[in-house]
Amino acid sequence: MSDTHAIQGPMTKFDRATFLKLLAGVLLLCGVASRSSGATPIPALTIPDGFGVNIHFTGQPRDLDLIRDGGFRFIRMDLSWSGVERQKGVYDFEKAGYDALTAGCTERGIRIIYILDYSNRLYEQEHSVRTEAGRKAFAAFAQAAAQRYKGKGILWEIWNEPNIQQFWSPQPGIDEYCMLVEQTAPRIRQADPSGVVVAPATSGIPFDWLEACFKKGLLTWIDVLSVHPYRPQPPETVIKDYARLRALVEQYAPQGKQVPIISGEWGYSNINWDKARLSDEQQARYLVRMFLINLYQKVPVSIWYDWKNDGADPNEREHNFGTVGRDLKPEPAYIAVKTLSSTLAGYAIEKQLDPTGEKDVVFLLTKGNSRALAMWTTDADHEVTVPFEATEGTLVDMLGQSRPISWQGNQLKLTVSGSPQYLLVN
């Protein structure tokens, strides 16, 4: 997979006054989930507050310590209806391991996205919820989960990828899914005033499917919109899709209501979607660039898929998304996100600077009076010149190697590649 892809979509530049106005808007956006019920706000656009990973375990294995130490502040995990309700009306969260997982995350300062899914043969015969009895039972299950874990600021996501047959059979049904959300959302809010209702967790960004849901009223029932922007192309190509999605949200959202967009699941396997092979280093590059591009696009939560390799077959895509191996040995992706999270902790992207190459990305980040740059290119390696009013700093590469640098004449010159690097300004 080549890095030689131009960034698509506008890279807006603005002055300080405009930035302050935008910041005020972002703070408003991040407080949307507060509502009158006191829901816990989604994170501000600060590294690494919104970084997270998908997991496939319950309980409190050593993974949780590694997740925290890597700089991840969220986990996203299925809360399985059929695993919890094995007898009608009886919910066993403890035996299913969710009590321990919730406690373990809370102790480590990790927030949770629980995906309320999938079907339950006690009520439904298909891998979906298509009957009124099933909807009532699912809403009751969701309410029981929210009641049990209330007060922890959990993001309650209603289903996973209902727009594809794999997760909603026999065929994805917009009416069916929207009726499920309409019944479930108020039950969650009633049970957990600190919670945030999230949907629809689509596979990709299916604009027609989403617009059809918006017409049904989806944006009136939820607090946060989640999509899974998977693609074989580099992360920068998502910019134009976010612009189009935001336009749709603005068109259909109730007047005065802000609906933040989160990247609820997105990753790159070593076997890409176009079947090209990605090296471990390329995967690490894409992870960092995905997180930073999402922040630049005002996406406050970004969940990387996956935490750990799901198998050992080097030729199976699903086995090769992880930031760590099956033995929990860190992959370059883990080292890269840990470097990003620790090096730029507390920084937020202020604007994009104007380098010499049109395929180059240079972000100015600030933390109080401190400044930093994050830089890479979607082109071949080359030297860039960045107009920057400073004379020295520390350059940190994607995997944590650092060295001091200095320059003259407010013209920073250095070599950029597809691997992001960070300049901490003295």
C-alpha positions in Angstrom: 0.0 0.0 0.0 1.6 3.3 -1.1 1.5 6.5 0.9 1.3 8.6 -2.3 -2.2 9.8 -1.9 -3.2 13.4 -1.9 -5.3 14.7 1.0 -8.8 15.1 -0.2 -11.0 17.9 1.0 -10.3 21.4 2.3 -7.7 22.0 5.0 -9.1 25.2 6.4 -6.7 27.8 7.8 -7.8 30.5 10.2 -6.5 33.2 12.5 -6.5 33.2 16.3 -9.8 35.1 16.6 -11.5 32.5 14.4 -9.9 29.7 16.4 -11.3 31.1 19.7 -14.8 31.2 18.2 -14.4 27.6 17.0 -13.1 26.5 20.4 -16.2 27.9 22.0 -18.3 26.0 19.5 -16.3 22.8 20.2 -16.9 23.2 23.9 -20.6 23.6 23.2 -20.5 20.5 21.0 -18.6 18.5 23.7 -21.3 19.5 26.2 -24.2 18.4 24.1 -24.4 15.1 25.9 -24.9 16.9 29.2 -28.6 17.6 28.4 -30.7 18.5 31.3 -30.2 15.0 32.7 -26.5 15.5 33.5 -24.9 13.1 31.1 -21.1 12.9 31.2 -19.7 15.0 28.3 -17.8 13.4 25.5 -14.1 14.3 25.6 -12.6 17.6 24.4 -10.4 17.5 21.4 -7.3 16.9 23.4 -4.6 14.1 23.1 -5.2 11.3 24.1 -8.6 11.8 25.8 -10.6 10.3 23.0 -8.3 7.5 21.9 -9.6 4.0 22.3 -9.6 0.4 21.2 -12.0 -2.4 20.5 -11.6 -5.4 22.8 -13.0 -8.9 22.8 -12.8 -9.9 26.5 -14.5 -9.4 29.8 -13.1 -9.6 33.3 -9.8 -8.0 34.3 -6.9 -9.5 32.4 -3.5 -7.9 32.1 -4.7 -6.3 28.9 -6.4 -3.5 30.8 -3.1 -2.3 32.3 -1.4 -2.4 28.8 -4.3 -0.5 27.3 -4.1 2.2 29.9 -0.3 2.4 29.7 -0.5 2.7 25.9 -2.4 5.9 26.2 -5.9 4.6 25.3 -8.7 6.2 27.3 -11.6 4.2 25.9 -12.5 0.6 25.3 -15.4 -0.5 23.0 -16.9 -3.9 23.8 -20.0 -5.9 22.9 -22.5 -6.2 25.8 -24.2 -9.3 24.5 -27.9 -9.6 25.0 -28.0 -13.4 24.6 -25.0 -13.7 26.9 -26.7 -11.8 29.7 -30.3 -12.9 29.4 -30.4 -16.6 29.1 -33.8 -16.9 30.8 -36.5 -14.5 30.0 -36.4 -11.5 32.3 -33.3 -12.7 34.2 -30.0 -10.8 33.6 -26.7 -12.2 34.8 -24.1 -9.5 34.2 -21.7 -10.8 36.8 -21.3 -14.3 35.4 -20.8 -12.9 31.9 -17.8 -10.9 33.2 -19.2 -7.4 32.7 -19.1 -6.4 36.4 -15.4 -7.2 36.5 -14.7 -5.4 33.2 -16.6 -2.3 34.2 -14.9 -2.1 37.6 -11.5 -2.7 36.0 -11.9 0.1 33.5 -13.2 2.5 36.1 -10.2 1.8 38.4 -7.9 2.5 35.5 -9.6 5.7 34.3 -10.7 4.1 31.1 -14.2 5.0 29.7 -16.4 2.4 28.1 -18.5 2.2 25.0 -20.8 -0.8 25.5 -22.4 -2.1 22.3 -25.9 -3.4 23.2 -26.1 -6.3 20.7 -27.0 -8.8 19.2 -30.2 -10.9 18.9 -31.6 -13.3 21.5 -33.2 -16.6 20.5 -35.6 -16.3 23.4 -37.4 -13.6 21.4 -36.1 -13.6 17.8 -35.2 -16.3 15.3 -33.0 -14.1 13.1 -29.8 -12.2 13.8 -31.8 -9.0 14.3 -34.8 -7.6 16.2 -37.8 -7.5 14.0 -40.8 -8.1 16.2 -42.6 -5.8 18.8 -42.0 -8.4 21.5 -38.3 -8.5 20.6 -38.0 -4.7 20.7 -39.6 -4.5 24.1 -37.3 -7.2 25.4 -34.2 -5.6 24.0 -35.2 -2.2 25.5 -35.7 -3.9 28.8 -32.3 -5.5 28.6 -30.7 -2.2 27.7 -32.4 -0.5 30.6 -31.2 -3.2 33.0 -27.6 -2.7 31.7 -27.8 1.0 32.1 -29.3 0.7 35.6 -26.5 -1.6 36.7 -23.7 0.6 35.5 -25.2 4.0 35.9 -23.1 6.9 36.9 -20.0 5.8 35.0 -20.4 8.0 31.9 -20.8 5.0 29.6 -21.5 5.5 26.0 -24.4 3.2 25.2 -24.3 2.1 21.6 -27.4 0.5 20.1 -26.3 -2.4 17.9 -23.2 -2.8 15.7 -23.2 -2.3 11.9 -27.0 -2.9 11.4 -26.6 -1.7 7.8 -25.0 -5.0 6.7 -26.4 -8.5 6.5 -23.7 -10.0 8.7 -25.1 -8.2 11.7 -28.8 -7.7 10.8 -30.3 -10.6 9.0 -32.0 -11.7 6.8 -31.6 -8.2 5.3 -30.8 -4.9 6.9 -34.0 -3.1 7.7 -34.0 0.7 8.3 -37.6 0.7 9.7 -36.8 -2.1 12.0 -33.6 -0.6 13.3 -35.1 2.8 13.8 -38.0 1.4 15.8 -35.5 -0.4 18.0 -33.6 2.8 18.7 -36.7 4.8 19.3 -37.9 2.3 22.0 -34.5 1.8 23.5 -33.0 5.3 23.8 -35.4 6.7 26.4 -35.1 3.6 28.6 -31.3 4.0 28.7 -31.6 7.7 29.6 -34.2 6.9 32.3 -31.9 4.3 33.9 -28.5 6.1 33.5 -28.7 9.9 33.5 -24.8 9.9 33.1 -24.9 7.8 30.0 -24.7 8.9 26.3 -26.9 7.2 23.7 -24.9 6.4 20.5 -26.0 5.0 17.1 -26.0 3.6 14.4 -22.4 2.3 14.3 -22.6 1.8 10.6 -20.1 -0.3 8.6 -18.5 2.4 6.5 -20.3 5.7 5.9 -23.3 4.7 3.9 -24.8 8.1 3.1 -28.1 6.8 1.6 -28.7 4.4 4.5 -27.9 7.1 7.1 -30.1 9.7 5.4 -33.0 7.3 5.4 -32.5 6.8 9.1 -32.3 10.6 9.7 -35.6 11.0 7.8 -37.2 8.5 10.3 -36.0 10.6 13.2 -32.8 8.9 14.3 -31.1 12.2 15.2 -33.9 13.1 17.6 -33.3 10.0 19.7 -29.6 9.8 20.0 -26.8 12.0 21.5 -23.9 11.0 19.3 -23.6 9.6 15.8 -21.1 6.8 15.3 -19.7 5.5 12.0 -17.0 3.1 11.0 -14.9 4.8 8.3 -13.0 1.6 7.1 -11.3 2.0 3.7 -8.3 0.6 1.9 -7.0 4.2 1.2 -5.0 6.2 3.8 -6.8 7.9 6.6 -6.6 11.4 5.0 -9.2 10.4 2.5 -11.9 10.5 5.2 -12.0 14.3 5.2 -14.3 14.7 2.3 -16.6 12.0 3.8 -16.9 13.8 7.1 -17.8 17.0 5.3 -20.6 15.3 3.4 -21.8 13.6 6.6 -21.9 16.8 8.6 -23.9 18.4 5.9 -26.5 15.6 6.2 -26.6 15.9 10.0 -27.1 19.6 9.8 -29.9 19.1 7.3 -31.9 16.6 9.5 -30.9 17.3 13.1 -33.6 19.0 15.2 -33.2 22.8 15.3 -30.6 23.8 17.8 -29.3 20.3 18.5 -25.7 19.5 18.0 -24.9 15.9 17.2 -21.2 15.0 17.4 -19.8 12.4 15.1 -17.4 9.8 16.5 -15.3 7.2 14.7 -16.6 4.2 16.6 -14.5 1.6 14.8 -11.7 1.9 12.3 -8.4 0.1 11.7 -6.0 -1.3 9.2 -5.1 -5.0 9.1 -1.8 -6.2 7.7 -3.9 -7.5 4.9 -5.7 -4.4 3.6 -9.2 -4.3 2.2 -7.8 -4.2 -1.3 -5.8 -7.4 -0.4 -2.5 -5.4 -0.4 0.0 -6.2 2.3 0.7 -3.6 4.9 3.8 -3.8 7.0 3.7 -3.4 10.7 5.3 0.0 10.3 2.7 1.0 7.7 -0.1 -0.1 10.1 1.5 2.0 12.8 1.6 5.0 10.5 -2.0 4.7 9.7 -3.1 4.4 13.3 -1.3 7.6 14.3 -2.6 9.5 11.2 -6.1 8.3 11.7 -6.2 9.6 15.3 -4.7 13.0 14.3 -6.9 13.4 11.2 -10.0 12.6 13.3 -9.0 15.2 15.8 -8.4 17.8 13.1 -11.9 17.0 11.8 -13.3 17.6 15.3 -14.1 13.9 15.9 -13.8 13.6 19.7 -13.6 9.8 20.0 -11.6 7.5 17.8 -11.7 3.7 18.4 -9.0 1.7 16.7 -9.9 -1.8 15.6 -8.3 -3.9 17.1 -6.6 -4.1 20.5 -5.1 -7.6 20.0 -4.6 -9.9 17.0 -7.5 -12.3 17.0 -5.5 -15.3 15.6 -2.2 -16.4 14.4 -2.9 -16.9 10.6 -0.8 -14.3 8.7 -3.1 -14.7 5.7 -6.3 -14.0 7.6 -7.3 -10.4 7.6 -9.3 -10.6 10.9 -6.3 -12.0 12.7 -4.0 -9.0 11.9 -5.6 -5.8 13.1 -4.1 -5.7 16.6 -1.8 -3.3 18.3 -0.4 -6.2 20.2 0.1 -9.9 19.3 -1.8 -12.8 20.8 0.9 -13.0 23.4 0.4 -9.3 24.2 3.8 -8.5 22.7 3.6 -4.9 21.5 3.5 -4.3 17.7 4.8 -1.1 16.2 1.3 0.3 16.3 1.2 0.0 20.1 4.6 1.8 20.4 3.4 4.5 18.0 0.2 5.3 19.9 2.0 5.2 23.2 4.6 7.7 21.8 1.8 9.9 20.4 -0.1 9.8 23.7 2.8 10.6 25.9 4.7 13.1 23.7 1.7 15.2 23.0 -0.4 14.6 26.1 -2.7 17.6 26.7 -2.1 19.1 23.3 -4.9 20.1 20.9 -4.7 20.9 17.2 -5.0 24.6 16.7 -4.6 24.7 12.9 -2.8 23.4 9.9 0.3 25.2 8.8 1.3 25.8 5.1 4.3 23.7 4.2 5.9 23.7 0.7 4.4 20.5 -0.5 0.7 20.2 -1.2 0.7 16.5 0.0 2.3 17.4 3.3 0.5 17.7 6.6 1.8 20.0 9.3 -0.4 20.6 12.3 0.3 23.2 15.0 -0.7 22.0 18.4 -0.9 24.0 21.6 -1.1 23.2 25.4 -1.3 26.5 27.3 1.7 28.4 26.2 3.5 25.3 24.8 3.6 24.6 21.1 4.3 21.5 19.0 4.1 20.3 15.5 2.9 17.0 14.1 4.2 16.4 10.5 4.1 13.8 7.8 3.5 13.5 4.0 1.3 11.3 1.8 4.0 11.6 -0.9 7.5 10.2 -1.1 10.1 11.2 1.5 11.3 14.8 0.9 12.5 18.0 2.5 9.9 20.6 3.5 10.1 24.2 4.6 7.7 25.4 7.2 7.4 29.0 8.2 7.6 28.9 11.9 8.5 31.5 14.5 10.9 29.5 16.7 14.6 28.5 16.5 15.0 25.2 18.4 13.2 22.2 19.7 13.2 18.4 20.2 12.2 16.2 17.3 10.5 12.9 18.2 9.9 10.2 15.6 6.8 7.9 15.5 8.4 5.2 17.6 9.8 7.5 20.3 13.4 8.3 19.2 14.2 11.9 19.9 16.9 14.4 19.1 17.4 18.2 19.5 17.3 20.4 16.4 17.7 24.1 15.6 17.1 26.3 12.6 17.4 30.0 11.6 15.3 32.7 9.9 11.9 31.4 11.0 12.2 28.7 8.2 12.1 25.2 9.6 13.6 22.7 7.1 13.4 18.9 7.7 12.7 15.7 5.9 9.2 14.3 6.1 7.9 10.8 5.3 4.7 8.8 5.8 5.7 8.2 9.4 4.5 11.1 11.6 7.0 13.0 13.7 6.6 15.6 16.4 8.5 18.7 17.1 8.3 20.0 20.7 9.2 23.7 20.6 11.6 25.0 23.2 
